[in-house]
Amino acid sequence: MGKLAVQKYFSFMMLIITLMMMIFTIVGLFGGDANPSGNMARALLVYVLPLLIAGNVILLIYWLILRRWHWALMPFITLLCCIPYIGTLFQFGGPDETADKQAGLKIATYNVAGFGRETSGFIAQDILAEMKKQKVDVFCIQEYSDYSGDKKNSESYMEYFPYMKYGANGHYAIYSRYPIKDSAPIEFPASANSAMWADIDVNGQIFRVYNVHLETAGAHHVVYRANKMEEDGYNVQGNRLLEAIYGSYTVGMIKRAGQANILAMHMRDCEYPVILAGDCVDVPYSYVYNTLKGELTDGFKECGSGWMHTLRGKTPLRIDYIFHDKNYEGLSYYMKELSYSDHYPVFMKIAIKDK
């Protein structure tokens, strides 16, 4: 009787865990509908969705092994609900090898981290060579620097991209092989980050391209500062560090949500087809992702392939995006594993019909 009681207790606890995992996962899938400023706990569940999905897979296998088919339905149904989310990270199939042969507009976005602040200009020129190789028409750059030592990047870049506009403080740039008719920065209150837009004439059709870089305050900045303090001999207590990480990250989430709202309202009033590209510093299904995508199309879900991540290092997250007007068709979407920044560049080809 004792062994049977333990088994029943364990099964009951596993059932409770399965139910809780289902609830947290479903709430997480809708966490991006809630502004973090008033629903922080719900919004934070979006960031652990991969872990919740993994947990549901384990629970599904557990109940199938026990042949408890009715209990296995809970993680199975939960995983079915997660398919659209999984599609923002992984797409079956291979890239379209014919995309570059078709008529269209090739967009690239890359947070270049100031070209590594190196003085020879090699990184900036190698990135330019990659843009030429990929036949990019419009290049959106974040954390841009116009100088590499005594060289001016804009002068060498404009041999291939004859049109160029700066964003706020010169830290953003849009290079184009097509004429830029108009442009302006979009400043965010109480932030060093901002965005910009440019109206680009592509064979008589005007597209408004947004180049964005949202608030970067987050956990990695706090950890970096804490490590520096420890190197300088300060005692950083664990609980205080966790509080600082949580506080910094949640402040960043709230700021990004407000910045996404500003951009969404700006795009809503635009009379031209919109293409948004840049470093959004947020994951798929987050409030920022949902707000910026709005009625636009996520290029990766439309024509990407394989596993998509744009942040290098131990946390391979997808935080850089290209969204486009839903009336246009995407032909290809991919990233290249360049090592010049803590980000990877993202490329997309959009089909454009004759006017």
Kinemage of the C-alpha trace (Angstrom):
@kinemage 1
@onewidth
@group {chain A} dominant
@subgroup {mainchain}
@vectorlist {calphas} color= white
{ca met a 1} P 0.000 0.000 0.000
{ca gly a 2} L 2.848 2.381 0.757
{ca lys a 3} L 4.415 1.950 -2.681
{ca leu a 4} L 1.047 2.327 -4.406
{ca ala a 5} L 0.327 5.505 -2.434
{ca val a 6} L 3.683 6.973 -3.491
{ca gln a 7} L 2.952 6.138 -7.142
{ca lys a 8} L -0.473 7.743 -6.961
{ca tyr a 9} L 0.976 10.822 -5.280
{ca phe a 10} L 3.700 11.109 -7.916
{ca ser a 11} L 1.177 10.718 -10.759
{ca phe a 12} L -1.040 13.345 -9.166
{ca met a 13} L 1.897 15.791 -8.909
{ca met a 14} L 2.841 15.136 -12.541
{ca leu a 15} L -0.744 15.838 -13.537
{ca ile a 16} L -0.662 19.142 -11.639
{ca ile a 17} L 2.657 20.032 -13.318
{ca thr a 18} L 1.172 19.180 -16.723
{ca leu a 19} L -1.849 21.382 -16.086
{ca met a 20} L 0.289 24.287 -14.833
{ca met a 21} L 2.669 23.930 -17.789
{ca met a 22} L -0.298 24.078 -20.150
{ca ile a 23} L -1.698 27.200 -18.467
{ca phe a 24} L 1.647 29.044 -18.402
{ca thr a 25} L 2.361 28.176 -22.041
{ca ile a 26} L -1.043 29.334 -23.297
{ca val a 27} L -0.796 32.549 -21.274
{ca gly a 28} L 2.734 33.053 -22.629
{ca leu a 29} L 1.503 32.740 -26.208
{ca phe a 30} L -0.790 35.705 -25.546
{ca gly a 31} L 1.722 37.558 -23.374
{ca gly a 32} L 2.689 39.747 -26.302
{ca asp a 33} L -0.821 41.216 -26.346
{ca ala a 34} L -0.184 42.827 -22.962
{ca asn a 35} L 1.801 46.043 -22.548
{ca pro a 36} L 4.615 45.274 -20.052
{ca ser a 37} L 3.979 48.535 -18.202
{ca gly a 38} L 0.816 47.074 -16.689
{ca asn a 39} L 1.218 43.324 -17.162
{ca met a 40} L 4.868 42.559 -16.469
{ca ala a 41} L 4.393 38.986 -15.211
{ca arg a 42} L 2.306 38.025 -18.236
{ca ala a 43} L 4.691 39.735 -20.652
{ca leu a 44} L 7.714 37.970 -19.145
{ca leu a 45} L 6.248 34.540 -19.968
{ca val a 46} L 6.952 35.225 -23.653
{ca tyr a 47} L 10.677 35.109 -22.927
{ca val a 48} L 10.535 31.584 -21.489
{ca leu a 49} L 8.278 30.091 -24.173
{ca pro a 50} L 11.094 27.882 -25.573
{ca leu a 51} L 11.587 26.375 -22.099
{ca leu a 52} L 7.836 25.902 -21.645
{ca ile a 53} L 7.596 24.198 -25.032
{ca ala a 54} L 10.478 21.889 -24.125
{ca gly a 55} L 8.705 21.066 -20.867
{ca asn a 56} L 5.520 20.165 -22.729
{ca val a 57} L 7.475 17.867 -25.054
{ca ile a 58} L 8.951 16.046 -22.066
{ca leu a 59} L 5.542 15.721 -20.441
{ca leu a 60} L 3.992 14.436 -23.668
{ca ile a 61} L 6.665 11.731 -23.901
{ca tyr a 62} L 6.161 10.875 -20.213
{ca trp a 63} L 2.408 10.346 -20.544
{ca leu a 64} L 2.792 8.424 -23.811
{ca ile a 65} L 5.286 6.052 -22.186
{ca leu a 66} L 2.760 5.429 -19.394
{ca arg a 67} L 0.001 5.095 -22.014
{ca arg a 68} L -2.109 7.675 -20.256
{ca trp a 69} L -3.584 8.882 -23.513
{ca his a 70} L -6.129 11.241 -21.930
{ca trp a 71} L -3.443 13.048 -19.912
{ca ala a 72} L -1.149 13.173 -22.948
{ca leu a 73} L -3.826 15.236 -24.676
{ca met a 74} L -2.963 18.286 -22.543
{ca pro a 75} L 0.667 18.726 -23.680
{ca phe a 76} L -0.297 17.587 -27.193
{ca ile a 77} L -2.965 20.293 -27.551
{ca thr a 78} L -0.591 22.846 -26.012
{ca leu a 79} L 2.113 22.009 -28.560
{ca leu a 80} L -0.408 22.342 -31.402
{ca cys a 81} L -1.183 25.858 -30.145
{ca cys a 82} L 2.560 26.629 -30.219
{ca ile a 83} L 3.009 25.849 -33.935
{ca pro a 84} L 2.584 29.505 -35.078
{ca tyr a 85} L 5.144 30.611 -32.476
{ca ile a 86} L 7.602 27.897 -33.480
{ca gly a 87} L 7.229 29.175 -37.050
{ca thr a 88} L 8.846 32.471 -36.020
{ca leu a 89} L 12.006 30.541 -35.062
{ca phe a 90} L 12.126 27.615 -37.467
{ca gln a 91} L 10.818 26.980 -40.975
{ca phe a 92} L 10.996 23.734 -42.896
{ca gly a 93} L 12.344 23.593 -46.408
{ca gly a 94} L 15.399 25.092 -48.048
{ca pro a 95} L 16.138 28.555 -49.429
{ca asp a 96} L 14.898 29.516 -52.876
{ca glu a 97} L 18.029 29.396 -55.025
{ca thr a 98} L 16.287 31.304 -57.827
{ca ala a 99} L 15.283 34.315 -55.695
{ca asp a 100} L 18.189 36.534 -56.752
{ca lys a 101} L 17.334 35.927 -60.410
{ca gln a 102} L 13.845 37.329 -59.943
{ca ala a 103} L 12.978 41.013 -60.085
{ca gly a 104} L 12.655 42.604 -56.688
{ca leu a 105} L 14.140 44.672 -53.890
{ca lys a 106} L 16.880 43.196 -51.678
{ca ile a 107} L 16.921 44.568 -48.117
{ca ala a 108} L 19.587 44.021 -45.471
{ca thr a 109} L 19.737 45.060 -41.829
{ca tyr a 110} L 22.818 44.831 -39.618
{ca asn a 111} L 23.758 46.166 -36.193
{ca val a 112} L 27.477 46.625 -36.921
{ca ala a 113} L 28.482 47.686 -33.361
{ca gly a 114} L 30.445 50.652 -34.637
{ca phe a 115} L 32.414 48.398 -37.042
{ca gly a 116} L 34.281 47.062 -34.021
{ca arg a 117} L 35.821 50.512 -33.524
{ca glu a 118} L 38.830 49.302 -35.450
{ca thr a 119} L 41.039 51.843 -37.201
{ca ser a 120} L 42.045 50.132 -40.440
{ca gly a 121} L 38.588 50.184 -42.041
{ca phe a 122} L 38.850 46.472 -42.852
{ca ile a 123} L 35.586 45.487 -41.127
{ca ala a 124} L 33.576 48.243 -42.805
{ca gln a 125} L 34.992 47.338 -46.213
{ca asp a 126} L 34.471 43.604 -45.707
{ca ile a 127} L 30.832 44.237 -44.771
{ca leu a 128} L 30.456 46.340 -47.919
{ca ala a 129} L 31.942 43.488 -49.964
{ca glu a 130} L 29.349 41.137 -48.453
{ca met a 131} L 26.526 43.527 -49.359
{ca lys a 132} L 27.793 43.560 -52.948
{ca lys a 133} L 28.042 39.776 -52.973
{ca gln a 134} L 24.453 39.462 -51.707
{ca lys a 135} L 23.288 42.070 -54.277
{ca val a 136} L 21.693 44.269 -51.619
{ca asp a 137} L 19.659 47.260 -52.821
{ca val a 138} L 18.842 48.889 -49.466
{ca phe a 139} L 21.099 48.535 -46.419
{ca cys a 140} L 19.837 49.565 -42.951
{ca ile a 141} L 22.674 49.955 -40.424
{ca gln a 142} L 22.421 50.389 -36.668
{ca glu a 143} L 25.250 51.556 -34.390
{ca tyr a 144} L 26.841 53.058 -37.474
{ca ser a 145} L 30.121 54.952 -37.440
{ca asp a 146} L 31.187 56.979 -40.464
{ca tyr a 147} L 34.879 56.910 -39.605
{ca ser a 148} L 37.330 54.006 -39.508
{ca gly a 149} L 40.615 55.652 -38.639
{ca asp a 150} L 41.210 58.392 -41.207
{ca lys a 151} L 38.759 56.868 -43.701
{ca lys a 152} L 35.176 57.941 -44.222
{ca asn a 153} L 32.901 54.964 -44.753
{ca ser a 154} L 30.208 56.925 -46.566
{ca glu a 155} L 32.649 57.840 -49.335
{ca ser a 156} L 33.616 54.236 -50.084
{ca tyr a 157} L 30.096 52.874 -49.555
{ca met a 158} L 28.572 55.340 -51.987
{ca glu a 159} L 30.499 53.829 -54.864
{ca tyr a 160} L 28.017 50.942 -54.632
{ca phe a 161} L 25.172 52.709 -52.771
{ca pro a 162} L 24.928 56.161 -54.436
{ca tyr a 163} L 22.190 57.352 -52.025
{ca met a 164} L 22.499 57.593 -48.254
{ca lys a 165} L 20.835 59.256 -45.278
{ca tyr a 166} L 21.875 59.491 -41.620
{ca gly a 167} L 19.656 59.035 -38.605
{ca ala a 168} L 19.950 60.762 -35.230
{ca asn a 169} L 23.524 61.442 -34.059
{ca gly a 170} L 24.870 59.686 -37.137
{ca his a 171} L 24.450 56.300 -35.410
{ca tyr a 172} L 21.961 55.069 -38.013
{ca ala a 173} L 22.177 55.037 -41.778
{ca ile a 174} L 20.184 53.868 -44.756
{ca tyr a 175} L 22.194 53.214 -47.921
{ca ser a 176} L 20.340 52.689 -51.174
{ca arg a 177} L 20.977 51.939 -54.825
{ca tyr a 178} L 17.682 53.703 -55.564
{ca pro a 179} L 16.974 57.433 -55.094
{ca ile a 180} L 15.984 58.548 -51.583
{ca lys a 181} L 13.275 61.180 -51.977
{ca asp a 182} L 12.874 62.140 -48.329
{ca ser a 183} L 13.960 61.022 -44.866
{ca ala a 184} L 13.807 62.005 -41.202
{ca pro a 185} L 14.826 60.670 -37.776
{ca ile a 186} L 12.321 59.478 -35.181
{ca glu a 187} L 13.556 60.314 -31.699
{ca phe a 188} L 12.414 58.478 -28.586
{ca pro a 189} L 11.950 60.382 -25.309
{ca ala a 190} L 14.512 59.748 -22.541
{ca ser a 191} L 16.521 57.322 -24.654
{ca ala a 192} L 19.805 57.231 -26.537
{ca asn a 193} L 18.143 54.955 -29.109
{ca ser a 194} L 16.009 56.109 -32.011
{ca ala a 195} L 14.809 55.236 -35.503
{ca met a 196} L 14.678 56.798 -38.950
{ca trp a 197} L 12.756 56.482 -42.179
{ca ala a 198} L 13.497 57.061 -45.842
{ca asp a 199} L 11.173 57.218 -48.844
{ca ile a 200} L 12.887 55.279 -51.625
{ca asp a 201} L 11.857 55.461 -55.283
{ca val a 202} L 12.147 51.974 -56.775
{ca asn a 203} L 11.495 52.381 -60.491
{ca gly a 204} L 8.601 54.766 -59.892
{ca gln a 205} L 7.206 53.049 -56.785
{ca ile a 206} L 7.799 54.738 -53.429
{ca phe a 207} L 8.522 52.576 -50.391
{ca arg a 208} L 8.990 53.936 -46.886
{ca val a 209} L 11.813 52.053 -45.204
{ca tyr a 210} L 12.120 52.276 -41.411
{ca asn a 211} L 15.480 51.583 -39.795
{ca val a 212} L 14.982 50.998 -36.064
{ca his a 213} L 17.068 50.295 -32.971
{ca leu a 214} L 15.043 50.096 -29.780
{ca glu a 215} L 16.042 50.464 -26.141
{ca thr a 216} L 18.975 48.242 -25.251
{ca ala a 217} L 18.796 48.429 -21.436
{ca gly a 218} L 18.780 44.839 -20.286
{ca ala a 219} L 20.318 42.100 -18.227
{ca his a 220} L 23.554 41.808 -20.199
{ca his a 221} L 24.405 45.445 -19.441
{ca val a 222} L 23.840 44.893 -15.712
{ca val a 223} L 25.981 41.744 -15.689
{ca tyr a 224} L 28.731 43.576 -17.522
{ca arg a 225} L 28.689 46.407 -14.973
{ca ala a 226} L 28.624 43.931 -12.082
{ca asn a 227} L 31.645 42.082 -13.472
{ca lys a 228} L 33.547 45.354 -13.805
{ca met a 229} L 32.710 46.238 -10.198
{ca glu a 230} L 33.973 42.853 -9.005
{ca glu a 231} L 37.188 43.330 -10.979
{ca asp a 232} L 37.633 46.655 -9.206
{ca gly a 233} L 37.330 44.973 -5.815
{ca tyr a 234} L 33.685 45.692 -4.983
{ca asn a 235} L 31.551 43.011 -3.335
{ca val a 236} L 28.493 42.391 -5.509
{ca gln a 237} L 25.960 40.382 -3.506
{ca gly a 238} L 23.908 37.855 -5.435
{ca asn a 239} L 20.489 39.068 -4.346
{ca arg a 240} L 21.286 42.677 -5.209
{ca leu a 241} L 22.612 41.619 -8.588
{ca leu a 242} L 19.397 39.724 -9.337
{ca glu a 243} L 17.345 42.742 -8.330
{ca ala a 244} L 19.449 44.953 -10.588
{ca ile a 245} L 19.105 42.541 -13.506
{ca tyr a 246} L 15.337 42.319 -13.065
{ca gly a 247} L 14.983 46.083 -12.660
{ca ser a 248} L 17.132 46.920 -15.657
{ca tyr a 249} L 15.467 44.385 -17.927
{ca thr a 250} L 11.922 45.332 -17.004
{ca val a 251} L 12.693 49.034 -17.491
{ca gly a 252} L 14.061 48.168 -20.934
{ca met a 253} L 10.905 46.215 -21.763
{ca ile a 254} L 8.673 49.127 -20.796
{ca lys a 255} L 10.753 51.605 -22.803
{ca arg a 256} L 10.754 49.369 -25.881
{ca ala a 257} L 6.976 48.988 -25.625
{ca gly a 258} L 6.542 52.768 -25.691
{ca gln a 259} L 8.960 53.113 -28.604
{ca ala a 260} L 7.114 50.411 -30.537
{ca asn a 261} L 3.858 52.310 -30.006
{ca ile a 262} L 5.451 55.489 -31.403
{ca leu a 263} L 6.637 53.637 -34.502
{ca ala a 264} L 3.309 51.866 -34.988
{ca met a 265} L 1.435 55.176 -34.984
{ca his a 266} L 3.981 56.670 -37.395
{ca met a 267} L 3.614 53.733 -39.799
{ca arg a 268} L -0.164 53.843 -39.553
{ca asp a 269} L -0.177 57.364 -40.995
{ca cys a 270} L 2.166 56.480 -43.889
{ca glu a 271} L 0.690 56.632 -47.381
{ca tyr a 272} L 3.374 54.390 -48.918
{ca pro a 273} L 4.035 50.643 -48.608
{ca val a 274} L 6.142 50.098 -45.501
{ca ile a 275} L 9.258 48.021 -44.933
{ca leu a 276} L 10.568 47.914 -41.357
{ca ala a 277} L 14.044 46.592 -40.619
{ca gly a 278} L 16.375 46.732 -37.667
{ca asp a 279} L 17.400 45.674 -34.200
{ca cys a 280} L 14.223 45.477 -32.113
{ca val a 281} L 16.012 44.008 -29.052
{ca asp a 282} L 13.026 41.748 -28.431
{ca val a 283} L 11.922 38.209 -29.193
{ca pro a 284} L 9.074 36.929 -31.398
{ca tyr a 285} L 5.583 37.118 -29.893
{ca ser a 286} L 6.625 39.850 -27.480
{ca tyr a 287} L 4.611 43.053 -27.220
{ca val a 288} L 7.252 44.866 -29.267
{ca tyr a 289} L 7.189 42.201 -31.991
{ca asn a 290} L 3.388 42.171 -32.218
{ca thr a 291} L 3.117 45.971 -32.182
{ca leu a 292} L 5.737 46.573 -34.867
{ca lys a 293} L 4.549 43.751 -37.096
{ca gly a 294} L 0.918 44.842 -36.869
{ca glu a 295} L -0.553 44.262 -40.323
{ca leu a 296} L 2.890 43.730 -41.853
{ca thr a 297} L 4.320 40.353 -42.849
{ca asp a 298} L 7.166 38.709 -40.953
{ca gly a 299} L 9.544 37.892 -43.797
{ca phe a 300} L 11.020 34.840 -42.112
{ca lys a 301} L 7.637 33.163 -41.583
{ca glu a 302} L 6.812 33.857 -45.212
{ca cys a 303} L 9.931 32.680 -47.023
{ca gly a 304} L 12.640 31.784 -44.505
{ca ser a 305} L 14.128 28.359 -43.879
{ca gly a 306} L 15.852 26.526 -41.057
{ca trp a 307} L 16.632 27.938 -37.608
{ca met a 308} L 16.636 31.742 -37.417
{ca his a 309} L 18.722 33.554 -34.802
{ca thr a 310} L 20.378 36.929 -35.161
{ca leu a 311} L 22.274 37.369 -31.885
{ca arg a 312} L 25.698 35.779 -31.614
{ca gly a 313} L 27.110 34.084 -28.533
{ca lys a 314} L 25.609 31.804 -25.914
{ca thr a 315} L 22.092 33.249 -26.286
{ca pro a 316} L 21.257 32.772 -29.990
{ca leu a 317} L 18.037 34.795 -30.018
{ca arg a 318} L 16.100 36.289 -32.897
{ca ile a 319} L 15.875 40.035 -32.229
{ca asp a 320} L 16.600 41.545 -35.680
{ca tyr a 321} L 13.748 41.581 -38.192
{ca ile a 322} L 12.511 42.603 -41.600
{ca phe a 323} L 8.744 43.170 -41.898
{ca his a 324} L 7.056 44.300 -45.109
{ca asp a 325} L 3.747 45.409 -46.571
{ca lys a 326} L 1.414 42.422 -46.908
{ca asn a 327} L 0.550 43.367 -50.509
{ca tyr a 328} L 4.038 42.344 -51.625
{ca glu a 329} L 5.489 38.857 -51.835
{ca gly a 330} L 8.690 37.779 -50.116
{ca leu a 331} L 11.103 35.691 -52.176
{ca ser a 332} L 13.886 34.893 -49.721
{ca tyr a 333} L 14.879 35.564 -46.110
{ca tyr a 334} L 18.113 34.502 -44.431
{ca met a 335} L 21.008 35.591 -42.234
{ca lys a 336} L 24.782 35.300 -42.650
{ca glu a 337} L 27.077 34.279 -39.820
{ca leu a 338} L 29.520 37.176 -40.040
{ca ser a 339} L 31.767 37.692 -37.018
{ca tyr a 340} L 32.141 41.487 -37.046
{ca ser a 341} L 29.460 42.270 -34.455
{ca asp a 342} L 27.392 40.708 -31.683
{ca his a 343} L 24.612 40.484 -34.288
{ca tyr a 344} L 24.260 38.706 -37.615
{ca pro a 345} L 23.036 40.567 -40.724
{ca val a 346} L 19.584 39.672 -42.054
{ca phe a 347} L 18.688 39.712 -45.761
{ca met a 348} L 15.342 39.667 -47.558
{ca lys a 349} L 14.291 39.810 -51.211
{ca ile a 350} L 10.836 41.261 -51.916
{ca ala a 351} L 9.140 40.812 -55.302
{ca ile a 352} L 8.171 44.090 -56.948
{ca lys a 353} L 5.901 44.152 -59.960
{ca asp a 354} L 6.159 46.757 -62.690
{ca lys a 355} L 4.144 49.863 -61.881
